[in-house]
């Protein structure tokens, strides 16, 4: 079968590998759509593992099931999680399943940028999400990224009426904008370096969108009745955005660092000014649990988010290299979908 083999962001080759063989508790899925995630183009995180097949935002059709699989059958339309928790360790039992060792070690084979994917038994058990007939495969690729966004806003304790500042309006940022709007955020302000993405942020629910270079705490106060942001969602790894977040949060507010940075990035923080005097919460969020994925599936199926507006490029497997270029350059694109069957 064909796969898009990753060597680096500028070297992705269409290669042939053997069709995966499944075990008695496993499932084989024909990939109909697979989204390119921003993490897929983080070379510092990927290069030491290359060559490999990436892609974890998948949707497709079951084509084969193991002889002990009872929940699924050929022809079922599904999405699937690549990472799943054990549900029994201290992390899972204390409400932190995304810090579970099992979650960080599980995956499907070989990756979503392939014609077929084998789902291991643990993924079949707790990481497969049946799709209604009226939910497209393309829309279903958003289950995984939306699950991450849902978990983040739950962690940050977003409340109706709050002012939300989204730093970075790539696909994660605009998903945060849409979800915050649907959850009753009072005012949403977004920033980015790309004019295209700023326009998209407003079209998708932001009240205002500013070029990152034009942002300042004074401008935020002027636009927000003299107050800073109750919740700051940092959706870019740029150090300048991290620094802006520290200056933009209101007393009693929360900063959630959603996007990873380059390696070795640190920030100087005043304990007295930020914490002792102003009661600010700094937090982060990684991945999503099976419950988050299920809620994301329900929201997408209900049409709460404008998924079609988020998809800017649809490419066949043979053009995966072009898709990576679009995502890495972070210009006139939001979500790039690879369709291996085209």
C-alpha positions as CSV (number, residue, x, y, z in Angstrom):
1,X,0.0,0.0,0.0
2,X,1.0,3.6,-0.5
3,X,2.2,5.8,2.3
4,X,3.7,9.3,2.6
5,X,7.0,8.7,4.3
6,X,8.3,11.6,6.3
7,X,12.0,12.4,6.3
8,X,11.7,16.1,7.0
9,X,9.3,18.9,6.2
10,X,10.8,19.3,2.7
11,X,11.3,15.6,2.0
12,X,8.1,13.5,2.1
13,X,8.2,10.5,-0.3
14,X,5.3,8.4,-1.6
15,X,6.5,4.8,-0.9
16,X,5.1,1.3,-0.9
17,X,5.0,-0.8,2.3
18,X,3.2,-4.1,3.0
19,X,-0.5,-4.0,3.8
20,X,-0.8,-4.2,7.6
21,X,-1.9,-7.6,9.0
22,X,-4.3,-7.5,12.0
23,X,-4.5,-9.6,15.1
24,X,-7.7,-11.1,16.6
25,X,-8.5,-7.9,18.6
26,X,-7.5,-5.4,15.9
27,X,-9.2,-3.5,13.1
28,X,-8.0,-2.3,9.7
29,X,-9.3,1.1,8.5
30,X,-9.2,2.5,5.0
31,X,-8.3,6.1,5.5
32,X,-10.6,8.5,3.6
33,X,-9.3,11.8,5.2
34,X,-6.4,12.7,7.4
35,X,-5.6,16.2,8.7
36,X,-2.2,17.7,9.0
37,X,-1.6,18.9,12.5
38,X,0.8,21.7,13.5
39,X,2.7,19.2,15.5
40,X,3.4,17.2,12.4
41,X,5.6,20.0,11.1
42,X,7.6,20.5,14.4
43,X,10.9,19.2,13.1
44,X,12.7,19.4,16.5
45,X,10.1,16.9,17.7
46,X,10.0,14.7,14.6
47,X,13.4,14.4,12.9
48,X,15.0,12.0,15.4
49,X,12.2,9.6,14.7
50,X,12.4,9.8,10.8
51,X,11.7,8.1,8.5
52,X,8.1,7.5,9.6
53,X,4.5,7.9,8.6
54,X,2.8,10.7,10.4
55,X,-0.9,11.7,10.6
56,X,-3.2,11.2,13.6
57,X,-6.4,13.1,12.7
58,X,-8.0,10.3,10.8
59,X,-11.4,9.1,9.6
60,X,-12.3,6.3,7.3
61,X,-14.1,3.0,6.8
62,X,-13.5,-0.3,8.5
63,X,-12.4,-2.9,6.0
64,X,-11.3,-5.8,8.2
65,X,-11.8,-6.9,11.8
66,X,-10.1,-9.5,14.0
67,X,-12.1,-12.6,14.9
68,X,-12.6,-11.5,18.5
69,X,-13.8,-8.0,17.6
70,X,-17.5,-7.6,18.3
71,X,-18.2,-3.9,18.3
72,X,-17.2,-3.1,14.7
73,X,-17.6,-4.7,11.3
74,X,-16.5,-4.0,7.7
75,X,-18.3,-1.0,6.3
76,X,-18.5,1.0,9.5
77,X,-17.6,4.6,9.2
78,X,-15.2,5.6,12.1
79,X,-12.7,8.1,13.5
80,X,-10.0,6.9,15.9
81,X,-7.7,8.2,18.6
82,X,-4.0,7.5,18.2
83,X,-3.3,7.9,21.9
84,X,-5.5,6.2,24.5
85,X,-5.1,5.9,28.3
86,X,-4.9,2.8,30.5
87,X,-7.7,4.1,32.8
88,X,-6.1,2.3,35.8
89,X,-3.0,4.2,36.7
90,X,-2.7,7.0,39.4
91,X,-2.8,9.7,36.6
92,X,-6.0,8.3,35.1
93,X,-7.7,7.7,38.4
94,X,-6.9,11.3,39.6
95,X,-8.5,12.8,36.5
96,X,-5.4,13.4,34.4
97,X,-5.6,10.7,31.7
98,X,-3.5,12.7,29.2
99,X,-0.5,12.4,31.5
100,X,-0.9,8.6,31.5
101,X,2.2,6.6,30.4
102,X,0.1,4.3,28.3
103,X,-1.5,7.3,26.4
104,X,2.0,8.6,25.6
105,X,3.1,5.2,24.2
106,X,0.0,4.1,22.2
107,X,-0.4,4.7,18.5
108,X,-1.8,3.2,15.4
109,X,0.2,1.8,12.4
110,X,1.7,3.1,10.3
111,X,0.1,6.6,10.5
112,X,-2.8,8.5,8.9
113,X,-0.9,9.5,5.8
114,X,-1.4,6.1,4.3
115,X,-4.1,4.1,2.5
116,X,-4.7,1.7,5.4
117,X,-4.2,1.9,9.2
118,X,-4.1,-0.9,11.7
119,X,-5.7,0.0,15.1
120,X,-4.2,-2.0,18.0
121,X,-6.5,-3.8,20.5
122,X,-6.3,-1.0,23.1
123,X,-7.3,1.6,20.6
124,X,-10.2,-0.5,19.3
125,X,-11.3,-1.0,22.9
126,X,-11.5,2.7,23.9
127,X,-10.4,5.0,21.0
128,X,-12.8,4.4,18.1
129,X,-15.8,6.7,17.4
130,X,-18.6,5.6,15.0
131,X,-19.7,8.3,12.6
132,X,-23.3,9.1,11.6
133,X,-24.0,8.8,7.9
134,X,-24.4,12.5,7.5
135,X,-21.0,13.4,9.1
136,X,-18.4,13.7,6.4
137,X,-15.0,12.0,6.8
138,X,-13.4,15.4,6.4
139,X,-15.4,16.9,9.3
140,X,-14.6,13.8,11.4
141,X,-10.9,14.6,11.2
142,X,-11.6,17.5,13.5
143,X,-12.6,15.2,16.3
144,X,-9.1,14.8,17.6
145,X,-8.0,18.5,17.5
146,X,-11.4,19.7,18.9
147,X,-11.0,17.2,21.7
148,X,-7.7,18.9,22.6
149,X,-9.4,22.3,22.5
150,X,-12.3,21.1,24.6
151,X,-9.9,19.7,27.3
152,X,-8.0,23.0,27.3
153,X,-11.0,25.2,27.8
154,X,-12.3,22.9,30.5
155,X,-8.9,23.0,32.2
156,X,-8.9,26.8,32.0
157,X,-12.5,27.0,33.4
158,X,-13.9,29.2,30.7
159,X,-17.0,31.0,32.0
160,X,-19.8,32.7,30.1
161,X,-19.2,36.5,29.8
162,X,-15.4,36.3,30.1
163,X,-13.1,38.2,27.8
164,X,-10.9,35.7,25.9
165,X,-7.7,36.6,24.2
166,X,-6.4,34.0,21.6
167,X,-2.8,34.5,20.7
168,X,-2.2,32.8,17.4
169,X,-5.0,32.2,14.9
170,X,-3.9,29.1,13.1
171,X,-6.2,26.1,13.2
172,X,-6.0,25.6,17.0
173,X,-6.6,29.3,17.6
174,X,-9.7,29.5,15.4
175,X,-11.0,26.3,17.0
176,X,-10.6,28.0,20.3
177,X,-12.4,31.0,19.0
178,X,-15.3,29.0,17.8
179,X,-15.6,26.9,20.9
180,X,-15.3,29.9,23.2
181,X,-18.0,31.7,21.3
182,X,-20.3,28.7,21.5
183,X,-19.7,28.5,25.3
184,X,-20.7,32.0,25.9
185,X,-17.5,34.0,26.0
186,X,-18.3,37.7,26.3
187,X,-15.6,39.3,24.1
188,X,-13.0,37.4,22.0
189,X,-9.9,39.1,20.6
190,X,-7.5,37.2,18.4
191,X,-4.0,37.9,17.1
192,X,-1.7,36.5,14.4
193,X,1.0,37.5,12.0
194,X,-1.0,36.4,8.9
195,X,-3.7,38.8,7.5
196,X,-5.5,35.8,6.1
197,X,-5.8,34.2,9.5
198,X,-6.9,37.4,11.1
199,X,-9.8,37.6,8.6
200,X,-10.6,34.0,9.3
201,X,-10.7,34.6,13.1
202,X,-13.2,37.3,12.7
203,X,-15.3,35.3,10.3
204,X,-15.3,32.4,12.8
205,X,-16.4,34.4,15.9
206,X,-13.7,36.8,17.1
207,X,-15.0,40.3,17.9
208,X,-11.6,41.8,16.9
209,X,-8.4,40.4,15.3
210,X,-5.1,42.3,15.6
211,X,-1.8,41.9,13.9
212,X,0.5,40.5,16.6
213,X,2.9,43.4,16.3
214,X,0.1,45.9,17.1
215,X,-1.0,44.2,20.3
216,X,-0.3,45.9,23.6
217,X,-2.0,45.8,27.1
218,X,-3.0,49.4,26.5
219,X,-4.8,48.5,23.3
220,X,-6.5,45.6,25.0
221,X,-7.8,47.8,27.8
222,X,-9.0,50.4,25.3
223,X,-11.0,47.6,23.5
224,X,-12.3,46.0,26.7
225,X,-13.7,48.6,29.0
226,X,-10.4,49.2,30.7
227,X,-9.8,45.6,31.6
228,X,-7.3,43.0,30.4
229,X,-8.3,39.4,29.4
230,X,-9.9,37.0,31.9
231,X,-8.5,34.1,29.9
232,X,-5.5,34.1,27.6
233,X,-5.1,31.1,25.3
234,X,-1.6,30.9,23.8
235,X,-1.9,29.0,20.5
236,X,1.5,29.7,19.1
237,X,5.0,28.8,20.2
238,X,6.5,32.2,19.5
239,X,8.3,33.6,22.6
240,X,6.8,37.0,21.9
241,X,3.3,35.6,22.3
242,X,4.3,34.0,25.7
243,X,5.5,37.4,26.8
244,X,2.4,39.1,25.6
245,X,0.3,36.6,27.5
246,X,2.0,37.5,30.8
247,X,1.2,41.2,30.2
248,X,-2.3,40.7,29.0
249,X,-4.0,38.7,31.8
250,X,-6.4,40.4,34.2
251,X,-6.1,40.0,38.0
252,X,-7.6,36.7,38.9
253,X,-7.4,35.5,35.3
254,X,-5.9,32.5,33.6
255,X,-3.2,31.9,31.0
256,X,-3.3,28.6,29.2
257,X,-0.3,27.6,27.2
258,X,-1.8,25.5,24.4
259,X,1.0,25.4,21.9
260,X,4.5,23.9,22.5
261,X,7.5,26.1,22.0
262,X,10.9,25.4,20.5
263,X,13.2,23.5,22.8
264,X,14.8,25.4,25.6
265,X,12.4,28.3,25.7
266,X,12.0,29.8,29.2
267,X,10.3,32.9,30.5
268,X,11.2,35.2,33.5
269,X,8.2,35.5,35.8
270,X,7.7,37.8,38.7
271,X,6.2,35.7,41.5
272,X,5.0,38.7,43.4
273,X,3.4,40.6,40.5
274,X,1.9,37.7,38.8
275,X,0.9,35.3,41.5
276,X,1.2,36.8,45.0
277,X,-0.5,40.1,44.2
278,X,-2.7,39.3,41.3
279,X,-3.8,35.7,41.8
280,X,-3.1,34.7,38.2
281,X,-3.3,31.0,37.2
282,X,-0.8,29.6,34.7
283,X,-1.7,26.2,33.2
284,X,-1.4,24.1,30.1
285,X,-3.2,21.2,28.4
286,X,-2.0,18.3,26.4
287,X,-4.0,16.0,24.1
288,X,-7.6,14.8,24.8
289,X,-9.1,11.8,26.6
290,X,-11.6,9.4,25.0
291,X,-14.4,11.4,26.8
292,X,-13.1,14.6,25.2
293,X,-13.1,12.9,21.8
294,X,-16.7,11.7,22.3
295,X,-17.8,15.2,23.2
296,X,-16.0,16.6,20.2
297,X,-17.8,14.1,17.9
298,X,-21.1,15.2,19.4
299,X,-20.5,18.9,18.9
300,X,-19.3,18.4,15.3
301,X,-22.2,16.1,14.4
302,X,-24.6,18.8,15.9
303,X,-23.1,21.5,13.6
304,X,-22.0,23.7,16.5
305,X,-18.8,24.6,14.7
306,X,-18.4,25.8,11.1
307,X,-16.1,23.0,10.0
308,X,-16.3,23.6,6.3
309,X,-15.0,27.1,6.7
310,X,-11.9,25.7,8.5
311,X,-10.8,23.4,5.6
312,X,-8.7,25.4,3.1
313,X,-7.0,22.7,1.2
314,X,-7.8,19.1,0.1
315,X,-5.0,17.2,-1.4
316,X,-4.3,13.6,-2.6
317,X,-1.7,11.5,-0.9
318,X,0.7,12.2,-3.7
319,X,0.7,15.9,-2.7
320,X,1.4,15.4,1.0
321,X,4.7,17.3,0.6
322,X,2.7,20.4,-0.6
323,X,0.4,20.0,2.4
324,X,3.3,20.1,4.8
325,X,4.7,23.2,3.1
326,X,1.4,25.0,3.5
327,X,1.1,24.1,7.2
328,X,4.8,24.9,7.9
329,X,4.6,28.3,6.3
330,X,1.5,29.2,8.3
331,X,0.3,31.6,5.7
332,X,-3.0,31.4,3.7
333,X,-4.2,28.2,5.1
334,X,-6.0,26.8,8.1
335,X,-6.7,23.0,7.9
336,X,-5.1,20.9,5.2
337,X,-6.7,17.5,4.6
338,X,-5.0,14.6,2.9
339,X,-7.3,12.2,1.1
340,X,-5.3,8.9,0.5
341,X,-8.0,7.4,-1.8
342,X,-8.0,10.2,-4.3
